[in-house]
């Protein structure tokens, strides 16, 4: 697992907002914990978005009439994917 150290500069409202969420009055013990949580939530959001897009594509594919499909063999698929 790779560990990365990053420096982020915040001013004004953003800095005040982060400060209000960290420490004795906030939900997070420190800024790093807060940022990691934000990144985790954003990652979950992105993964959910990808899943929903895939689900929509599969729903569309499964609702298509059988006449729109053509039979293929495993060899057809392998040759198509090795170009």
Backbone as XML, in Angstrom:
<?xml version="1.0"?>
<chain id="A" units="angstrom">
  <residue number="1" name="UNK">
    <atom name="N" x="0.842" y="-1.164" z="0.000"/>
    <atom name="CA" x="0.000" y="0.000" z="0.000"/>
    <atom name="C" x="0.899" y="1.244" z="0.000"/>
  </residue>
  <residue number="2" name="UNK">
    <atom name="N" x="0.586" y="2.174" z="-0.878"/>
    <atom name="CA" x="1.347" y="3.405" z="-0.999"/>
    <atom name="C" x="0.766" y="4.464" z="-0.058"/>
  </residue>
  <residue number="3" name="UNK">
    <atom name="N" x="1.628" y="5.190" z="0.578"/>
    <atom name="CA" x="1.191" y="6.289" z="1.434"/>
    <atom name="C" x="1.682" y="7.580" z="0.816"/>
  </residue>
  <residue number="4" name="UNK">
    <atom name="N" x="0.790" y="8.556" z="0.732"/>
    <atom name="CA" x="1.123" y="9.837" z="0.133"/>
    <atom name="C" x="0.851" y="10.945" z="1.133"/>
  </residue>
  <residue number="5" name="UNK">
    <atom name="N" x="1.781" y="11.863" z="1.234"/>
    <atom name="CA" x="1.579" y="13.048" z="2.058"/>
    <atom name="C" x="1.246" y="14.204" z="1.132"/>
  </residue>
  <residue number="6" name="UNK">
    <atom name="N" x="0.198" y="14.932" z="1.452"/>
    <atom name="CA" x="-0.246" y="16.046" z="0.612"/>
    <atom name="C" x="-0.392" y="17.293" z="1.462"/>
  </residue>
  <residue number="7" name="UNK">
    <atom name="N" x="-0.159" y="18.425" z="0.839"/>
    <atom name="CA" x="-0.354" y="19.711" z="1.493"/>
    <atom name="C" x="-1.495" y="20.417" z="0.784"/>
  </residue>
  <residue number="8" name="UNK">
    <atom name="N" x="-2.465" y="20.872" z="1.564"/>
    <atom name="CA" x="-3.608" y="21.582" z="1.007"/>
    <atom name="C" x="-3.726" y="22.918" z="1.734"/>
  </residue>
  <residue number="9" name="UNK">
    <atom name="N" x="-3.847" y="23.974" z="0.974"/>
    <atom name="CA" x="-3.999" y="25.302" z="1.573"/>
    <atom name="C" x="-5.451" y="25.744" z="1.437"/>
  </residue>
  <residue number="10" name="UNK">
    <atom name="N" x="-6.030" y="26.137" z="2.559"/>
    <atom name="CA" x="-7.401" y="26.630" z="2.578"/>
    <atom name="C" x="-7.423" y="28.001" z="3.220"/>
  </residue>
  <residue number="11" name="UNK">
    <atom name="N" x="-8.230" y="28.868" z="2.692"/>
    <atom name="CA" x="-8.374" y="30.218" z="3.242"/>
    <atom name="C" x="-9.846" y="30.503" z="3.516"/>
  </residue>
  <residue number="12" name="UNK">
    <atom name="N" x="-10.072" y="31.491" z="4.330"/>
    <atom name="CA" x="-11.413" y="32.035" z="4.540"/>
    <atom name="C" x="-12.455" y="31.020" z="4.957"/>
  </residue>
  <residue number="13" name="UNK">
    <atom name="N" x="-13.572" y="31.023" z="4.232"/>
    <atom name="CA" x="-14.715" y="30.188" z="4.583"/>
    <atom name="C" x="-14.373" y="28.702" z="4.627"/>
  </residue>
  <residue number="14" name="UNK">
    <atom name="N" x="-13.580" y="28.241" z="3.667"/>
    <atom name="CA" x="-13.239" y="26.818" z="3.643"/>
    <atom name="C" x="-12.429" y="26.432" z="4.872"/>
  </residue>
  <residue number="15" name="UNK">
    <atom name="N" x="-11.468" y="27.257" z="5.229"/>
    <atom name="CA" x="-10.652" y="26.996" z="6.410"/>
    <atom name="C" x="-11.517" y="27.001" z="7.671"/>
  </residue>
  <residue number="16" name="UNK">
    <atom name="N" x="-12.405" y="27.973" z="7.771"/>
    <atom name="CA" x="-13.304" y="28.064" z="8.929"/>
    <atom name="C" x="-14.226" y="26.853" z="9.009"/>
  </residue>
  <residue number="17" name="UNK">
    <atom name="N" x="-14.714" y="26.406" z="7.848"/>
    <atom name="CA" x="-15.619" y="25.261" z="7.816"/>
    <atom name="C" x="-14.906" y="24.003" z="8.289"/>
  </residue>
  <residue number="18" name="UNK">
    <atom name="N" x="-13.695" y="23.786" z="7.790"/>
    <atom name="CA" x="-12.923" y="22.617" z="8.215"/>
    <atom name="C" x="-12.665" y="22.695" z="9.712"/>
  </residue>
  <residue number="19" name="UNK">
    <atom name="N" x="-12.262" y="23.844" z="10.184"/>
    <atom name="CA" x="-11.971" y="24.012" z="11.611"/>
    <atom name="C" x="-13.194" y="23.714" z="12.468"/>
  </residue>
  <residue number="20" name="UNK">
    <atom name="N" x="-14.379" y="24.047" z="11.981"/>
    <atom name="CA" x="-15.600" y="23.793" z="12.750"/>
    <atom name="C" x="-15.954" y="22.314" z="12.810"/>
  </residue>
  <residue number="21" name="UNK">
    <atom name="N" x="-15.370" y="21.517" z="11.929"/>
    <atom name="CA" x="-15.646" y="20.082" z="11.900"/>
    <atom name="C" x="-14.562" y="19.241" z="12.563"/>
  </residue>
  <residue number="22" name="UNK">
    <atom name="N" x="-13.529" y="19.897" z="13.088"/>
    <atom name="CA" x="-12.379" y="19.201" z="13.664"/>
    <atom name="C" x="-12.177" y="19.665" z="15.106"/>
  </residue>
  <residue number="23" name="UNK">
    <atom name="N" x="-11.705" y="18.758" z="15.932"/>
    <atom name="CA" x="-11.371" y="19.123" z="17.308"/>
    <atom name="C" x="-12.536" y="18.936" z="18.261"/>
  </residue>
  <residue number="24" name="UNK">
    <atom name="N" x="-12.503" y="19.662" z="19.358"/>
    <atom name="CA" x="-13.500" y="19.502" z="20.422"/>
    <atom name="C" x="-14.928" y="19.753" z="19.957"/>
  </residue>
  <residue number="25" name="UNK">
    <atom name="N" x="-15.119" y="20.679" z="19.032"/>
    <atom name="CA" x="-16.473" y="21.019" z="18.593"/>
    <atom name="C" x="-16.916" y="20.257" z="17.352"/>
  </residue>
  <residue number="26" name="UNK">
    <atom name="N" x="-16.018" y="19.494" z="16.746"/>
    <atom name="CA" x="-16.332" y="18.828" z="15.489"/>
    <atom name="C" x="-16.482" y="17.328" z="15.620"/>
  </residue>
  <residue number="27" name="UNK">
    <atom name="N" x="-16.761" y="16.709" z="14.487"/>
    <atom name="CA" x="-16.949" y="15.263" z="14.437"/>
    <atom name="C" x="-15.643" y="14.501" z="14.233"/>
  </residue>
  <residue number="28" name="UNK">
    <atom name="N" x="-14.571" y="15.207" z="13.935"/>
    <atom name="CA" x="-13.297" y="14.565" z="13.609"/>
    <atom name="C" x="-12.212" y="15.016" z="14.570"/>
  </residue>
  <residue number="29" name="UNK">
    <atom name="N" x="-11.320" y="14.086" z="14.873"/>
    <atom name="CA" x="-10.240" y="14.381" z="15.809"/>
    <atom name="C" x="-9.201" y="15.310" z="15.191"/>
  </residue>
  <residue number="30" name="UNK">
    <atom name="N" x="-8.954" y="15.126" z="13.884"/>
    <atom name="CA" x="-7.960" y="15.961" z="13.223"/>
    <atom name="C" x="-8.328" y="16.144" z="11.748"/>
  </residue>
  <residue number="31" name="UNK">
    <atom name="N" x="-7.636" y="17.027" z="11.082"/>
    <atom name="CA" x="-7.944" y="17.357" z="9.685"/>
    <atom name="C" x="-7.704" y="16.155" z="8.772"/>
  </residue>
  <residue number="32" name="UNK">
    <atom name="N" x="-6.654" y="15.393" z="9.035"/>
    <atom name="CA" x="-6.364" y="14.221" z="8.199"/>
    <atom name="C" x="-7.526" y="13.230" z="8.223"/>
  </residue>
  <residue number="33" name="UNK">
    <atom name="N" x="-8.068" y="12.994" z="9.400"/>
    <atom name="CA" x="-9.213" y="12.082" z="9.541"/>
    <atom name="C" x="-10.403" y="12.611" z="8.728"/>
  </residue>
  <residue number="34" name="UNK">
    <atom name="N" x="-10.634" y="13.897" z="8.804"/>
    <atom name="CA" x="-11.733" y="14.532" z="8.068"/>
    <atom name="C" x="-11.539" y="14.389" z="6.560"/>
  </residue>
  <residue number="35" name="UNK">
    <atom name="N" x="-10.346" y="14.669" z="6.075"/>
    <atom name="CA" x="-10.063" y="14.584" z="4.639"/>
    <atom name="C" x="-10.171" y="13.135" z="4.158"/>
  </residue>
  <residue number="36" name="UNK">
    <atom name="N" x="-9.646" y="12.188" z="4.925"/>
    <atom name="CA" x="-9.758" y="10.774" z="4.539"/>
    <atom name="C" x="-11.227" y="10.369" z="4.424"/>
  </residue>
  <residue number="37" name="UNK">
    <atom name="N" x="-12.050" y="10.822" z="5.350"/>
    <atom name="CA" x="-13.472" y="10.499" z="5.311"/>
    <atom name="C" x="-14.140" y="11.120" z="4.068"/>
  </residue>
  <residue number="38" name="UNK">
    <atom name="N" x="-13.785" y="12.353" z="3.748"/>
    <atom name="CA" x="-14.331" y="12.994" z="2.550"/>
    <atom name="C" x="-13.941" y="12.210" z="1.294"/>
  </residue>
  <residue number="39" name="UNK">
    <atom name="N" x="-12.691" y="11.776" z="1.237"/>
    <atom name="CA" x="-12.220" y="11.019" z="0.076"/>
    <atom name="C" x="-12.935" y="9.674" z="-0.012"/>
  </residue>
  <residue number="40" name="UNK">
    <atom name="N" x="-13.104" y="8.996" z="1.122"/>
    <atom name="CA" x="-13.832" y="7.714" z="1.123"/>
    <atom name="C" x="-15.248" y="7.890" z="0.591"/>
  </residue>
  <residue number="41" name="UNK">
    <atom name="N" x="-15.924" y="8.927" z="1.061"/>
    <atom name="CA" x="-17.297" y="9.175" z="0.601"/>
    <atom name="C" x="-17.334" y="9.501" z="-0.890"/>
  </residue>
  <residue number="42" name="UNK">
    <atom name="N" x="-16.368" y="10.258" z="-1.361"/>
    <atom name="CA" x="-16.330" y="10.585" z="-2.780"/>
    <atom name="C" x="-16.045" y="9.337" z="-3.611"/>
  </residue>
  <residue number="43" name="UNK">
    <atom name="N" x="-15.175" y="8.474" z="-3.118"/>
    <atom name="CA" x="-14.877" y="7.210" z="-3.803"/>
    <atom name="C" x="-16.131" y="6.345" z="-3.869"/>
  </residue>
  <residue number="44" name="UNK">
    <atom name="N" x="-16.866" y="6.246" z="-2.767"/>
    <atom name="CA" x="-18.117" y="5.479" z="-2.745"/>
    <atom name="C" x="-19.121" y="6.051" z="-3.738"/>
  </residue>
  <residue number="45" name="UNK">
    <atom name="N" x="-19.203" y="7.387" z="-3.816"/>
    <atom name="CA" x="-20.116" y="8.043" z="-4.743"/>
    <atom name="C" x="-19.753" y="7.711" z="-6.181"/>
  </residue>
  <residue number="46" name="UNK">
    <atom name="N" x="-18.461" y="7.761" z="-6.488"/>
    <atom name="CA" x="-17.994" y="7.456" z="-7.846"/>
    <atom name="C" x="-18.275" y="5.996" z="-8.198"/>
  </residue>
  <residue number="47" name="UNK">
    <atom name="N" x="-18.025" y="5.081" z="-7.257"/>
    <atom name="CA" x="-18.284" y="3.665" z="-7.499"/>
    <atom name="C" x="-19.774" y="3.404" z="-7.694"/>
  </residue>
  <residue number="48" name="UNK">
    <atom name="N" x="-20.596" y="4.076" z="-6.916"/>
    <atom name="CA" x="-22.049" y="3.921" z="-7.060"/>
    <atom name="C" x="-22.499" y="4.440" z="-8.425"/>
  </residue>
  <residue number="49" name="UNK">
    <atom name="N" x="-21.928" y="5.540" z="-8.861"/>
    <atom name="CA" x="-22.257" y="6.110" z="-10.165"/>
    <atom name="C" x="-21.895" y="5.131" z="-11.291"/>
  </residue>
  <residue number="50" name="UNK">
    <atom name="N" x="-20.734" y="4.517" z="-11.196"/>
    <atom name="CA" x="-20.313" y="3.523" z="-12.191"/>
    <atom name="C" x="-21.261" y="2.331" z="-12.171"/>
  </residue>
  <residue number="51" name="UNK">
    <atom name="N" x="-21.617" y="1.854" z="-10.972"/>
    <atom name="CA" x="-22.528" y="0.724" z="-10.853"/>
    <atom name="C" x="-23.890" y="1.057" z="-11.453"/>
  </residue>
  <residue number="52" name="UNK">
    <atom name="N" x="-24.408" y="2.243" z="-11.173"/>
    <atom name="CA" x="-25.718" y="2.634" z="-11.705"/>
    <atom name="C" x="-25.683" y="2.724" z="-13.228"/>
  </residue>
  <residue number="53" name="UNK">
    <atom name="N" x="-24.574" y="3.202" z="-13.789"/>
    <atom name="CA" x="-24.435" y="3.274" z="-15.238"/>
    <atom name="C" x="-24.419" y="1.864" z="-15.839"/>
  </residue>
  <residue number="54" name="UNK">
    <atom name="N" x="-23.680" y="0.949" z="-15.210"/>
    <atom name="CA" x="-23.638" y="-0.432" z="-15.668"/>
    <atom name="C" x="-25.016" y="-1.081" z="-15.559"/>
  </residue>
  <residue number="55" name="UNK">
    <atom name="N" x="-25.687" y="-0.837" z="-14.445"/>
    <atom name="CA" x="-27.026" y="-1.402" z="-14.241"/>
    <atom name="C" x="-27.996" y="-0.910" z="-15.318"/>
  </residue>
  <residue number="56" name="UNK">
    <atom name="N" x="-27.909" y="0.373" z="-15.673"/>
    <atom name="CA" x="-28.771" y="0.930" z="-16.718"/>
    <atom name="C" x="-28.472" y="0.280" z="-18.063"/>
  </residue>
  <residue number="57" name="UNK">
    <atom name="N" x="-27.180" y="0.079" z="-18.366"/>
    <atom name="CA" x="-26.809" y="-0.569" z="-19.626"/>
    <atom name="C" x="-27.311" y="-2.011" z="-19.669"/>
  </residue>
  <residue number="58" name="UNK">
    <atom name="N" x="-27.189" y="-2.734" z="-18.557"/>
    <atom name="CA" x="-27.666" y="-4.115" z="-18.512"/>
    <atom name="C" x="-29.187" y="-4.180" z="-18.623"/>
  </residue>
  <residue number="59" name="UNK">
    <atom name="N" x="-29.871" y="-3.258" z="-17.981"/>
    <atom name="CA" x="-31.327" y="-3.207" z="-18.065"/>
    <atom name="C" x="-31.762" y="-3.000" z="-19.511"/>
  </residue>
  <residue number="60" name="UNK">
    <atom name="N" x="-31.085" y="-2.092" z="-20.195"/>
    <atom name="CA" x="-31.373" y="-1.835" z="-21.605"/>
    <atom name="C" x="-31.090" y="-3.081" z="-22.449"/>
  </residue>
  <residue number="61" name="UNK">
    <atom name="N" x="-29.967" y="-3.724" z="-22.192"/>
    <atom name="CA" x="-29.604" y="-4.921" z="-22.968"/>
    <atom name="C" x="-30.599" y="-6.053" z="-22.744"/>
  </residue>
  <residue number="62" name="UNK">
    <atom name="N" x="-31.012" y="-6.266" z="-21.504"/>
    <atom name="CA" x="-31.940" y="-7.356" z="-21.216"/>
    <atom name="C" x="-33.358" y="-7.067" z="-21.690"/>
  </residue>
  <residue number="63" name="UNK">
    <atom name="N" x="-33.664" y="-5.814" z="-21.936"/>
    <atom name="CA" x="-35.008" y="-5.484" z="-22.423"/>
    <atom name="C" x="-35.091" y="-5.494" z="-23.945"/>
  </residue>
  <residue number="64" name="UNK">
    <atom name="N" x="-33.945" y="-5.637" z="-24.608"/>
    <atom name="CA" x="-33.928" y="-5.680" z="-26.076"/>
    <atom name="C" x="-34.529" y="-6.998" z="-26.556"/>
  </residue>
  <residue number="65" name="UNK">
    <atom name="N" x="-35.225" y="-6.966" z="-27.674"/>
    <atom name="CA" x="-35.803" y="-8.219" z="-28.190"/>
    <atom name="C" x="-34.706" y="-9.198" z="-28.623"/>
  </residue>
  <residue number="66" name="UNK">
    <atom name="N" x="-35.007" y="-10.479" z="-28.515"/>
    <atom name="CA" x="-34.027" y="-11.515" z="-28.860"/>
    <atom name="C" x="-33.535" y="-11.390" z="-30.298"/>
  </residue>
  <residue number="67" name="UNK">
    <atom name="N" x="-34.338" y="-10.828" z="-31.177"/>
    <atom name="CA" x="-33.944" y="-10.715" z="-32.588"/>
    <atom name="C" x="-32.772" y="-9.763" z="-32.794"/>
  </residue>
  <residue number="68" name="UNK">
    <atom name="N" x="-32.469" y="-8.924" z="-31.794"/>
    <atom name="CA" x="-31.349" y="-7.993" z="-31.928"/>
    <atom name="C" x="-30.014" y="-8.637" z="-31.588"/>
  </residue>
  <residue number="69" name="UNK">
    <atom name="N" x="-30.057" y="-9.854" z="-31.068"/>
    <atom name="CA" x="-28.841" y="-10.564" z="-30.692"/>
    <atom name="C" x="-28.417" y="-11.497" z="-31.815"/>
  </residue>
  <residue number="70" name="UNK">
    <atom name="N" x="-27.107" y="-11.692" z="-31.948"/>
    <atom name="CA" x="-26.602" y="-12.677" z="-32.896"/>
    <atom name="C" x="-25.684" y="-13.626" z="-32.144"/>
  </residue>
  <residue number="71" name="UNK">
    <atom name="N" x="-25.724" y="-14.899" z="-32.499"/>
    <atom name="CA" x="-24.894" y="-15.865" z="-31.761"/>
    <atom name="C" x="-23.406" y="-15.643" z="-32.031"/>
  </residue>
  <residue number="72" name="UNK">
    <atom name="N" x="-22.600" y="-15.805" z="-30.989"/>
    <atom name="CA" x="-21.151" y="-15.726" z="-31.116"/>
    <atom name="C" x="-20.540" y="-16.894" z="-30.364"/>
  </residue>
  <residue number="73" name="UNK">
    <atom name="N" x="-19.374" y="-17.271" z="-30.785"/>
    <atom name="CA" x="-18.658" y="-18.347" z="-30.102"/>
    <atom name="C" x="-17.601" y="-17.737" z="-29.193"/>
  </residue>
  <residue number="74" name="UNK">
    <atom name="N" x="-17.042" y="-18.566" z="-28.344"/>
    <atom name="CA" x="-15.954" y="-18.105" z="-27.481"/>
    <atom name="C" x="-14.779" y="-17.630" z="-28.326"/>
  </residue>
  <residue number="75" name="UNK">
    <atom name="N" x="-14.520" y="-18.325" z="-29.418"/>
    <atom name="CA" x="-13.425" y="-17.931" z="-30.315"/>
    <atom name="C" x="-13.675" y="-16.541" z="-30.904"/>
  </residue>
  <residue number="76" name="UNK">
    <atom name="N" x="-14.937" y="-16.241" z="-31.238"/>
    <atom name="CA" x="-15.281" y="-14.911" z="-31.759"/>
    <atom name="C" x="-14.936" y="-13.830" z="-30.730"/>
  </residue>
  <residue number="77" name="UNK">
    <atom name="N" x="-15.291" y="-14.087" z="-29.494"/>
    <atom name="CA" x="-15.053" y="-13.105" z="-28.429"/>
    <atom name="C" x="-13.556" y="-12.937" z="-28.190"/>
  </residue>
  <residue number="78" name="UNK">
    <atom name="N" x="-12.839" y="-14.052" z="-28.149"/>
    <atom name="CA" x="-11.384" y="-13.984" z="-27.924"/>
    <atom name="C" x="-10.706" y="-13.220" z="-29.053"/>
  </residue>
  <residue number="79" name="UNK">
    <atom name="N" x="-11.069" y="-13.510" z="-30.289"/>
    <atom name="CA" x="-10.426" y="-12.819" z="-31.403"/>
    <atom name="C" x="-10.793" y="-11.341" z="-31.429"/>
  </residue>
  <residue number="80" name="UNK">
    <atom name="N" x="-11.995" y="-11.006" z="-31.044"/>
    <atom name="CA" x="-12.423" y="-9.604" z="-31.005"/>
    <atom name="C" x="-11.654" y="-8.825" z="-29.949"/>
  </residue>
  <residue number="81" name="UNK">
    <atom name="N" x="-11.303" y="-9.487" z="-28.855"/>
    <atom name="CA" x="-10.639" y="-8.803" z="-27.746"/>
    <atom name="C" x="-9.125" y="-8.881" z="-27.786"/>
  </residue>
  <residue number="82" name="UNK">
    <atom name="N" x="-8.551" y="-9.518" z="-28.783"/>
    <atom name="CA" x="-7.106" y="-9.610" z="-28.868"/>
    <atom name="C" x="-6.547" y="-8.786" z="-30.027"/>
  </residue>
  <residue number="83" name="UNK">
    <atom name="N" x="-7.344" y="-7.940" z="-30.605"/>
    <atom name="CA" x="-6.879" y="-7.123" z="-31.730"/>
    <atom name="C" x="-5.917" y="-6.069" z="-31.298"/>
  </residue>
</chain>
